[in-house]
Amino acid sequence: MRIEEIASKALEKVNGDRYLLSNILFTRINELSRGAKPLVNKDVKIHKLSDIALLEVAEEKISLDKVEDAKN
């Protein structure tokens, strides 16, 4: 699947709210950069963290609720 298709699917998961999507991605990328394991079958040494986080949202592996729970 192309990154444009993944981004479109991820945007659908947040009801088209680009601001919300960017906040979720920022938080998740930060977690991944600190050593969190990806929730999708991608290697952080090969793939960009932003692509991994976007795919996690698109596949509903991560959402705002899950991000907020991880902070607490």
The first five atom37 places (N, CA, C, CB, O) and aatype in JSON, in Angstrom:
{
  "aatype": [12, 1, 9, 6, 6, 9, 0, 15, 11, 0, 10, 6, 11, 19, 2, 7, 3, 1, 18, 10, 10, 15, 2, 9, 10, 13, 16, 1, 9, 2, 6, 10, 15, 1, 7, 0, 11, 14, 10, 19, 2, 11, 3, 19, 11, 9, 8, 11, 10, 15, 3, 9, 0, 10, 10, 6, 19, 0, 6, 6, 11, 9, 15, 10, 3, 11, 19, 6, 3, 0, 11, 2],
  "atom_mask": [
    [1, 1, 1, 1, 1],
    [1, 1, 1, 1, 1],
    [1, 1, 1, 1, 1],
    [1, 1, 1, 1, 1],
    [1, 1, 1, 1, 1],
    [1, 1, 1, 1, 1],
    [1, 1, 1, 1, 1],
    [1, 1, 1, 1, 1],
    [1, 1, 1, 1, 1],
    [1, 1, 1, 1, 1],
    [1, 1, 1, 1, 1],
    [1, 1, 1, 1, 1],
    [1, 1, 1, 1, 1],
    [1, 1, 1, 1, 1],
    [1, 1, 1, 1, 1],
    [1, 1, 1, 0, 1],
    [1, 1, 1, 1, 1],
    [1, 1, 1, 1, 1],
    [1, 1, 1, 1, 1],
    [1, 1, 1, 1, 1],
    [1, 1, 1, 1, 1],
    [1, 1, 1, 1, 1],
    [1, 1, 1, 1, 1],
    [1, 1, 1, 1, 1],
    [1, 1, 1, 1, 1],
    [1, 1, 1, 1, 1],
    [1, 1, 1, 1, 1],
    [1, 1, 1, 1, 1],
    [1, 1, 1, 1, 1],
    [1, 1, 1, 1, 1],
    [1, 1, 1, 1, 1],
    [1, 1, 1, 1, 1],
    [1, 1, 1, 1, 1],
    [1, 1, 1, 1, 1],
    [1, 1, 1, 0, 1],
    [1, 1, 1, 1, 1],
    [1, 1, 1, 1, 1],
    [1, 1, 1, 1, 1],
    [1, 1, 1, 1, 1],
    [1, 1, 1, 1, 1],
    [1, 1, 1, 1, 1],
    [1, 1, 1, 1, 1],
    [1, 1, 1, 1, 1],
    [1, 1, 1, 1, 1],
    [1, 1, 1, 1, 1],
    [1, 1, 1, 1, 1],
    [1, 1, 1, 1, 1],
    [1, 1, 1, 1, 1],
    [1, 1, 1, 1, 1],
    [1, 1, 1, 1, 1],
    [1, 1, 1, 1, 1],
    [1, 1, 1, 1, 1],
    [1, 1, 1, 1, 1],
    [1, 1, 1, 1, 1],
    [1, 1, 1, 1, 1],
    [1, 1, 1, 1, 1],
    [1, 1, 1, 1, 1],
    [1, 1, 1, 1, 1],
    [1, 1, 1, 1, 1],
    [1, 1, 1, 1, 1],
    [1, 1, 1, 1, 1],
    [1, 1, 1, 1, 1],
    [1, 1, 1, 1, 1],
    [1, 1, 1, 1, 1],
    [1, 1, 1, 1, 1],
    [1, 1, 1, 1, 1],
    [1, 1, 1, 1, 1],
    [1, 1, 1, 1, 1],
    [1, 1, 1, 1, 1],
    [1, 1, 1, 1, 1],
    [1, 1, 1, 1, 1],
    [1, 1, 1, 1, 1]
  ],
  "atom_positions": [
    [[0.86, -1.18, 0.0], [0.0, 0.0, 0.0], [0.91, 1.24, 0.0], [-0.98, 0.0, 1.24], [1.89, 1.3, 0.73]],
    [[0.57, 2.21, -0.81], [1.33, 3.45, -0.9], [1.07, 4.34, 0.3], [1.0, 4.19, -2.19], [0.01, 4.27, 0.92]],
    [[2.05, 5.19, 0.61], [1.95, 6.06, 1.79], [0.75, 7.0, 1.69], [3.23, 6.87, 1.96], [0.15, 7.34, 2.71]],
    [[0.39, 7.43, 0.48], [-0.77, 8.31, 0.3], [-2.05, 7.59, 0.69], [-0.86, 8.8, -1.15], [-2.95, 8.19, 1.28]],
    [[-2.14, 6.31, 0.36], [-3.32, 5.53, 0.71], [-3.38, 5.3, 2.22], [-3.3, 4.18, -0.02], [-4.45, 5.35, 2.83]],
    [[-2.22, 5.05, 2.82], [-2.16, 4.86, 4.27], [-2.57, 6.15, 4.99], [-0.74, 4.43, 4.71], [-3.33, 6.11, 5.96]],
    [[-2.06, 7.28, 4.51], [-2.39, 8.58, 5.11], [-3.89, 8.85, 5.01], [-1.6, 9.71, 4.44], [-4.5, 9.34, 5.96]],
    [[-4.47, 8.55, 3.87], [-5.9, 8.76, 3.67], [-6.72, 7.89, 4.62], [-6.29, 8.45, 2.21], [-7.7, 8.34, 5.2]],
    [[-6.3, 6.65, 4.78], [-6.99, 5.72, 5.68], [-6.85, 6.19, 7.13], [-6.43, 4.29, 5.52], [-7.81, 6.12, 7.9]],
    [[-5.66, 6.66, 7.5], [-5.44, 7.15, 8.87], [-6.29, 8.38, 9.13], [-3.95, 7.48, 9.09], [-6.84, 8.54, 10.23]],
    [[-6.41, 9.24, 8.14], [-7.22, 10.46, 8.28], [-8.69, 10.11, 8.49], [-7.05, 11.36, 7.05], [-9.4, 10.79, 9.23]],
    [[-9.15, 9.05, 7.83], [-10.53, 8.59, 8.01], [-10.76, 8.13, 9.46], [-10.84, 7.44, 7.04], [-11.84, 8.33, 10.01]],
    [[-9.75, 7.53, 10.07], [-9.88, 6.99, 11.43], [-10.05, 8.1, 12.47], [-8.66, 6.14, 11.79], [-10.53, 7.84, 13.57]],
    [[-9.64, 9.34, 12.11], [-9.78, 10.47, 13.04], [-10.81, 11.47, 12.52], [-8.42, 11.18, 13.26], [-10.78, 12.66, 12.85]],
    [[-11.73, 10.97, 11.7], [-12.83, 11.77, 11.14], [-12.34, 13.02, 10.4], [-13.77, 12.19, 12.25], [-12.97, 14.07, 10.46]],
    [[-11.23, 12.88, 9.69], [-10.73, 13.97, 8.86], [-10.05, 15.1, 9.62], [0.0, 0.0, 0.0], [-9.74, 16.13, 9.02]],
    [[-9.81, 14.93, 10.9], [-9.2, 15.97, 11.72], [-7.67, 15.88, 11.61], [-9.66, 15.84, 13.2], [-7.04, 15.09, 12.31]],
    [[-7.09, 16.69, 10.74], [-5.65, 16.66, 10.5], [-4.86, 17.06, 11.75], [-5.28, 17.59, 9.34], [-3.78, 16.52, 12.01]],
    [[-5.4, 17.99, 12.52], [-4.72, 18.44, 13.74], [-4.63, 17.28, 14.74], [-5.48, 19.64, 14.37], [-3.58, 17.04, 15.33]],
    [[-5.72, 16.58, 14.91], [-5.74, 15.43, 15.82], [-4.77, 14.35, 15.34], [-7.17, 14.87, 15.93], [-4.03, 13.78, 16.13]],
    [[-4.79, 14.07, 14.04], [-3.89, 13.07, 13.49], [-2.43, 13.46, 13.72], [-4.15, 12.88, 11.98], [-1.61, 12.62, 14.1]],
    [[-2.11, 14.72, 13.51], [-0.72, 15.15, 13.71], [-0.31, 15.02, 15.18], [-0.53, 16.59, 13.24], [0.83, 14.68, 15.47]],
    [[-1.22, 15.29, 16.1], [-0.91, 15.14, 17.53], [-0.69, 13.67, 17.9], [-2.04, 15.72, 18.38], [0.23, 13.35, 18.65]],
    [[-1.52, 12.8, 17.37], [-1.35, 11.36, 17.63], [-0.02, 10.89, 17.06], [-2.53, 10.55, 17.02], [0.72, 10.16, 17.71]],
    [[0.28, 11.31, 15.83], [1.52, 10.89, 15.19], [2.74, 11.41, 15.96], [1.57, 11.37, 13.74], [3.7, 10.67, 16.17]],
    [[2.7, 12.67, 16.36], [3.82, 13.24, 17.09], [4.09, 12.45, 18.37], [3.55, 14.71, 17.43], [5.24, 12.11, 18.67]],
    [[3.04, 12.16, 19.11], [3.18, 11.43, 20.36], [3.72, 10.03, 20.11], [1.83, 11.36, 21.09], [4.61, 9.56, 20.82]],
    [[3.19, 9.36, 19.1], [3.61, 7.99, 18.82], [5.05, 7.94, 18.3], [2.67, 7.35, 17.8], [5.81, 7.05, 18.66]],
    [[5.42, 8.9, 17.45], [6.8, 8.95, 16.94], [7.76, 9.15, 18.09], [6.96, 10.07, 15.89], [8.84, 8.55, 18.13]],
    [[7.38, 9.99, 19.03], [8.2, 10.22, 20.22], [8.38, 8.93, 21.01], [7.57, 11.31, 21.11], [9.48, 8.61, 21.46]],
    [[7.29, 8.17, 21.17], [7.37, 6.9, 21.88], [8.28, 5.92, 21.15], [5.97, 6.29, 22.05], [9.11, 5.25, 21.77]],
    [[8.12, 5.83, 19.83], [8.95, 4.92, 19.04], [10.42, 5.3, 19.11], [8.48, 4.91, 17.59], [11.29, 4.43, 19.17]],
    [[10.69, 6.59, 19.09], [12.09, 7.03, 19.15], [12.73, 6.74, 20.5], [12.18, 8.52, 18.85], [13.95, 6.66, 20.61]],
    [[11.9, 6.57, 21.52], [12.4, 6.24, 22.86], [12.46, 4.74, 23.1], [11.53, 6.89, 23.91], [12.79, 4.3, 24.21]],
    [[12.15, 3.95, 22.09], [12.31, 2.5, 22.2], [11.05, 1.68, 22.25], [0.0, 0.0, 0.0], [11.12, 0.46, 22.41]],
    [[9.88, 2.31, 22.11], [8.64, 1.54, 22.1], [8.63, 0.61, 20.88], [7.39, 2.48, 22.07], [9.15, 0.95, 19.82]],
    [[8.05, -0.55, 21.06], [7.98, -1.51, 19.95], [6.83, -1.16, 19.03], [7.81, -2.95, 20.49], [5.74, -0.81, 19.49]],
    [[7.05, -1.24, 17.72], [5.97, -0.98, 16.76], [4.83, -1.98, 16.93], [6.5, -1.03, 15.32], [5.07, -3.15, 17.25]],
    [[3.62, -1.52, 16.73], [2.44, -2.38, 16.83], [2.09, -3.0, 15.49], [1.25, -1.58, 17.37], [1.1, -3.73, 15.37]],
    [[2.89, -2.72, 14.48], [2.74, -3.3, 13.15], [4.05, -4.0, 12.8], [2.37, -2.22, 12.07], [5.07, -3.78, 13.46]],
    [[4.02, -4.82, 11.79], [5.19, -5.61, 11.43], [6.16, -4.78, 10.57], [4.77, -6.88, 10.68], [6.31, -5.05, 9.38]],
    [[6.79, -3.8, 11.18], [7.78, -2.95, 10.51], [8.99, -2.8, 11.42], [7.17, -1.54, 10.15], [8.86, -2.75, 12.64]],
    [[10.16, -2.73, 10.82], [11.41, -2.6, 11.56], [11.79, -1.12, 11.64], [12.54, -3.42, 10.9], [11.88, -0.45, 10.62]],
    [[12.03, -0.63, 12.85], [12.36, 0.79, 13.03], [13.73, 1.13, 12.43], [12.35, 1.15, 14.51], [14.02, 2.3, 12.2]],
    [[14.56, 0.14, 12.19], [15.86, 0.39, 11.58], [15.77, 0.58, 10.07], [16.81, -0.75, 11.9], [16.68, 1.14, 9.45]],
    [[14.68, 0.11, 9.48], [14.51, 0.19, 8.03], [13.49, 1.25, 7.63], [14.09, -1.17, 7.48], [13.72, 2.0, 6.68]],
    [[12.38, 1.31, 8.34], [11.28, 2.21, 7.99], [11.32, 3.48, 8.84], [9.95, 1.5, 8.17], [11.81, 3.49, 9.96]],
    [[10.79, 4.54, 8.28], [10.71, 5.81, 9.0], [9.7, 5.68, 10.14], [10.3, 6.97, 8.04], [8.67, 5.02, 10.0]],
    [[10.02, 6.3, 11.25], [9.12, 6.26, 12.4], [7.76, 6.86, 12.06], [9.73, 6.99, 13.59], [6.73, 6.38, 12.53]],
    [[7.77, 7.91, 11.26], [6.5, 8.54, 10.87], [5.63, 7.6, 10.05], [6.77, 9.83, 10.08], [4.41, 7.58, 10.21]],
    [[6.25, 6.8, 9.18], [5.49, 5.84, 8.38], [4.92, 4.73, 9.26], [6.37, 5.24, 7.27], [3.79, 4.28, 9.04]],
    [[5.69, 4.31, 10.24], [5.23, 3.27, 11.16], [4.04, 3.78, 11.98], [6.38, 2.82, 12.1], [3.03, 3.1, 12.11]],
    [[4.17, 4.99, 12.52], [3.09, 5.57, 13.32], [1.83, 5.76, 12.48], [3.53, 6.91, 13.93], [0.72, 5.49, 12.95]],
    [[1.99, 6.23, 11.26], [0.85, 6.44, 10.37], [0.15, 5.11, 10.07], [1.31, 7.1, 9.05], [-1.08, 5.05, 10.06]],
    [[0.92, 4.07, 9.84], [0.34, 2.75, 9.58], [-0.39, 2.22, 10.81], [1.44, 1.76, 9.15], [-1.44, 1.59, 10.69]],
    [[0.15, 2.48, 11.99], [-0.51, 2.05, 13.22], [-1.87, 2.71, 13.38], [0.37, 2.37, 14.44], [-2.83, 2.07, 13.8]],
    [[-1.97, 3.99, 13.04], [-3.26, 4.68, 13.1], [-4.2, 4.12, 12.04], [-3.08, 6.21, 12.91], [-5.37, 3.86, 12.33]],
    [[-3.71, 3.94, 10.83], [-4.54, 3.44, 9.73], [-5.1, 2.06, 10.03], [-3.73, 3.4, 8.43], [-6.22, 1.74, 9.65]],
    [[-4.31, 1.24, 10.71], [-4.76, -0.11, 11.05], [-5.45, -0.17, 12.41], [-3.58, -1.07, 11.03], [-5.72, -1.25, 12.94]],
    [[-5.73, 0.99, 12.98], [-6.41, 1.13, 14.27], [-5.69, 0.41, 15.41], [-7.82, 0.59, 14.16], [-6.32, -0.07, 16.35]],
    [[-4.37, 0.35, 15.31], [-3.56, -0.21, 16.4], [-3.34, 0.86, 17.47], [-2.21, -0.73, 15.86], [-3.09, 0.54, 18.63]],
    [[-3.44, 2.11, 17.07], [-3.24, 3.22, 17.99], [-4.3, 4.28, 17.71], [-1.8, 3.82, 17.86], [-4.67, 4.5, 16.56]],
    [[-4.77, 4.91, 18.76], [-5.76, 5.98, 18.62], [-5.49, 7.0, 19.72], [-7.23, 5.43, 18.71], [-4.6, 6.81, 20.55]],
    [[-6.24, 8.06, 19.74], [-6.04, 9.1, 20.75], [-6.22, 8.52, 22.15], [-7.01, 10.26, 20.52], [-5.46, 8.86, 23.06]],
    [[-7.2, 7.67, 22.33], [-7.43, 7.06, 23.65], [-6.22, 6.28, 24.11], [-8.66, 6.14, 23.61], [-5.82, 6.37, 25.28]],
    [[-5.62, 5.51, 23.22], [-4.46, 4.69, 23.58], [-3.25, 5.56, 23.87], [-4.14, 3.7, 22.46], [-2.46, 5.25, 24.76]],
    [[-3.1, 6.65, 23.12], [-1.99, 7.57, 23.35], [-2.13, 8.24, 24.7], [-1.92, 8.63, 22.23], [-1.15, 8.36, 25.44]],
    [[-3.34, 8.69, 25.04], [-3.57, 9.33, 26.33], [-3.37, 8.36, 27.49], [-4.97, 9.92, 26.39], [-2.86, 8.75, 28.53]],
    [[-3.78, 7.1, 27.31], [-3.6, 6.09, 28.34], [-2.11, 5.84, 28.59], [-4.31, 4.78, 27.95], [-1.7, 5.63, 29.73]],
    [[-1.32, 5.85, 27.54], [0.11, 5.61, 27.67], [0.81, 6.73, 28.43], [0.74, 5.44, 26.3], [1.83, 6.5, 29.08]],
    [[0.27, 7.95, 28.33], [0.87, 9.08, 29.04], [0.63, 8.99, 30.54], [0.32, 10.39, 28.51], [1.46, 9.45, 31.33]],
    [[-0.48, 8.4, 30.95], [-0.85, 8.35, 32.38], [-0.25, 7.18, 33.09], [-2.34, 8.3, 32.54], [-0.47, 7.0, 34.28]]
  ]
}
